[in-house]
Amino acid sequence: MRSRKSEVRSQKLNFKKLVIVFLLFTIHCSLFTIVFASDKWQGVDESVIEKYAKEHGREVKEPLINTDQGDLLLFVFLLAGAVGGFAAGYYWRILMVEKAPKINKQEQSITG
């Protein structure tokens, strides 16, 4: 009976050690990203497109629909997913169950 209690204690101690190591690792990773967050990588727009636009005498313009502000980009993806889901649901039988009717070669030669 004594050995079972010591085994349970050692398992609890090992679990606590594992949780502490995980928390320390998480804190370390979050601090690591904060330290290097100031070194922002340039995107394709800034590094390539703007460079060639300036070489050819064109000015950088603000986009017609600026998706960098708020959740507009997420809303656009939501709408696209809803439209795609509606279309797939509407044509589900044709897409998955029924096959598109095959056109005979004779019908093609007559019509084409």
C-alpha positions as a Markdown table, in Angstrom:
| # | Residue | x | y | z |
|---|---|---|---|---|
| 1 | Met | 0.0 | 0.0 | 0.0 |
| 2 | Arg | 2.8 | 2.3 | 0.8 |
| 3 | Ser | 4.4 | 1.9 | -2.6 |
| 4 | Arg | 1.1 | 2.8 | -4.4 |
| 5 | Lys | 1.0 | 6.1 | -2.5 |
| 6 | Ser | 4.5 | 7.0 | -3.4 |
| 7 | Glu | 3.9 | 6.0 | -7.0 |
| 8 | Val | 0.9 | 8.4 | -7.1 |
| 9 | Arg | 2.9 | 11.2 | -5.6 |
| 10 | Ser | 5.7 | 10.7 | -8.1 |
| 11 | Gln | 3.2 | 10.8 | -10.9 |
| 12 | Lys | 1.7 | 14.0 | -9.6 |
| 13 | Leu | 5.2 | 15.5 | -9.2 |
| 14 | Asn | 6.1 | 14.5 | -12.8 |
| 15 | Phe | 2.8 | 16.1 | -14.0 |
| 16 | Lys | 3.6 | 19.3 | -12.2 |
| 17 | Lys | 7.1 | 19.4 | -13.6 |
| 18 | Leu | 5.7 | 18.8 | -17.1 |
| 19 | Val | 3.1 | 21.7 | -16.6 |
| 20 | Ile | 5.9 | 24.0 | -15.4 |
| 21 | Val | 8.2 | 23.2 | -18.3 |
| 22 | Phe | 5.3 | 23.7 | -20.7 |
| 23 | Leu | 4.4 | 27.1 | -19.2 |
| 24 | Leu | 8.1 | 28.2 | -19.2 |
| 25 | Phe | 8.4 | 27.1 | -22.9 |
| 26 | Thr | 5.2 | 29.1 | -23.8 |
| 27 | Ile | 6.4 | 32.2 | -22.0 |
| 28 | His | 9.8 | 31.9 | -23.7 |
| 29 | Cys | 8.2 | 31.6 | -27.2 |
| 30 | Ser | 5.9 | 34.5 | -26.6 |
| 31 | Leu | 8.8 | 36.7 | -25.4 |
| 32 | Phe | 10.9 | 35.6 | -28.4 |
| 33 | Thr | 8.2 | 36.7 | -30.8 |
| 34 | Ile | 7.7 | 40.0 | -29.0 |
| 35 | Val | 11.5 | 40.8 | -29.2 |
| 36 | Phe | 11.6 | 40.2 | -32.9 |
| 37 | Ala | 8.2 | 41.6 | -33.8 |
| 38 | Ser | 9.8 | 45.0 | -34.6 |
| 39 | Asp | 11.6 | 43.4 | -37.6 |
| 40 | Lys | 8.6 | 43.3 | -39.8 |
| 41 | Trp | 9.1 | 41.4 | -43.0 |
| 42 | Gln | 8.0 | 43.2 | -46.2 |
| 43 | Gly | 5.4 | 41.6 | -48.3 |
| 44 | Val | 5.3 | 41.2 | -52.0 |
| 45 | Asp | 3.4 | 44.5 | -52.4 |
| 46 | Glu | 6.1 | 46.5 | -50.6 |
| 47 | Ser | 9.2 | 44.7 | -51.9 |
| 48 | Val | 8.4 | 44.0 | -55.5 |
| 49 | Ile | 5.4 | 45.8 | -56.8 |
| 50 | Glu | 6.1 | 49.2 | -55.2 |
| 51 | Lys | 9.7 | 49.0 | -56.4 |
| 52 | Tyr | 8.8 | 48.5 | -60.0 |
| 53 | Ala | 6.0 | 51.0 | -59.8 |
| 54 | Lys | 8.5 | 53.7 | -58.6 |
| 55 | Glu | 11.0 | 52.7 | -61.4 |
| 56 | His | 8.3 | 53.4 | -64.0 |
| 57 | Gly | 7.1 | 56.6 | -62.5 |
| 58 | Arg | 3.8 | 55.4 | -60.9 |
| 59 | Glu | 2.7 | 56.5 | -57.4 |
| 60 | Val | 1.4 | 54.1 | -54.8 |
| 61 | Lys | -2.4 | 54.4 | -54.4 |
| 62 | Glu | -4.7 | 53.3 | -51.6 |
| 63 | Pro | -6.8 | 50.3 | -52.6 |
| 64 | Leu | -10.4 | 50.9 | -53.6 |
| 65 | Ile | -11.6 | 48.5 | -50.9 |
| 66 | Asn | -9.1 | 48.5 | -48.0 |
| 67 | Thr | -9.3 | 45.1 | -46.4 |
| 68 | Asp | -6.6 | 45.9 | -43.8 |
| 69 | Gln | -9.1 | 47.7 | -41.5 |
| 70 | Gly | -11.2 | 45.7 | -39.2 |
| 71 | Asp | -12.7 | 42.4 | -40.1 |
| 72 | Leu | -13.7 | 43.3 | -43.7 |
| 73 | Leu | -11.5 | 40.5 | -45.2 |
| 74 | Leu | -13.1 | 37.9 | -42.9 |
| 75 | Phe | -16.5 | 39.1 | -43.9 |
| 76 | Val | -15.6 | 38.8 | -47.6 |
| 77 | Phe | -14.4 | 35.2 | -47.0 |
| 78 | Leu | -17.6 | 34.5 | -45.1 |
| 79 | Leu | -19.7 | 35.7 | -48.0 |
| 80 | Ala | -17.7 | 33.7 | -50.5 |
| 81 | Gly | -18.0 | 30.6 | -48.4 |
| 82 | Ala | -21.8 | 31.1 | -48.1 |
| 83 | Val | -22.2 | 31.5 | -51.8 |
| 84 | Gly | -20.0 | 28.5 | -52.5 |
| 85 | Gly | -21.8 | 26.4 | -49.9 |
| 86 | Phe | -25.2 | 27.4 | -51.3 |
| 87 | Ala | -24.1 | 26.5 | -54.9 |
| 88 | Ala | -22.7 | 23.2 | -53.8 |
| 89 | Gly | -25.8 | 22.4 | -51.7 |
| 90 | Tyr | -28.1 | 23.3 | -54.6 |
| 91 | Tyr | -26.3 | 21.2 | -57.1 |
| 92 | Trp | -25.4 | 18.4 | -54.6 |
| 93 | Arg | -27.3 | 15.7 | -56.4 |
| 94 | Ile | -25.8 | 16.5 | -59.7 |
| 95 | Leu | -22.3 | 16.8 | -58.2 |
| 96 | Met | -22.3 | 13.6 | -56.1 |
| 97 | Val | -25.2 | 11.3 | -56.9 |
| 98 | Glu | -26.3 | 11.8 | -60.5 |
| 99 | Lys | -23.7 | 11.9 | -63.2 |
| 100 | Ala | -23.9 | 14.5 | -65.9 |
| 101 | Pro | -25.6 | 13.1 | -69.0 |
| 102 | Lys | -23.0 | 11.8 | -71.5 |
| 103 | Ile | -23.4 | 13.1 | -75.0 |
| 104 | Asn | -23.2 | 10.5 | -77.7 |
| 105 | Lys | -20.7 | 11.0 | -80.5 |
| 106 | Gln | -23.6 | 10.8 | -83.0 |
| 107 | Glu | -25.4 | 13.7 | -81.3 |
| 108 | Gln | -22.2 | 15.7 | -81.3 |
| 109 | Ser | -21.7 | 15.2 | -85.0 |
| 110 | Ile | -25.3 | 16.2 | -85.8 |
| 111 | Thr | -25.3 | 19.3 | -83.7 |
| 112 | Gly | -21.6 | 20.3 | -84.2 |
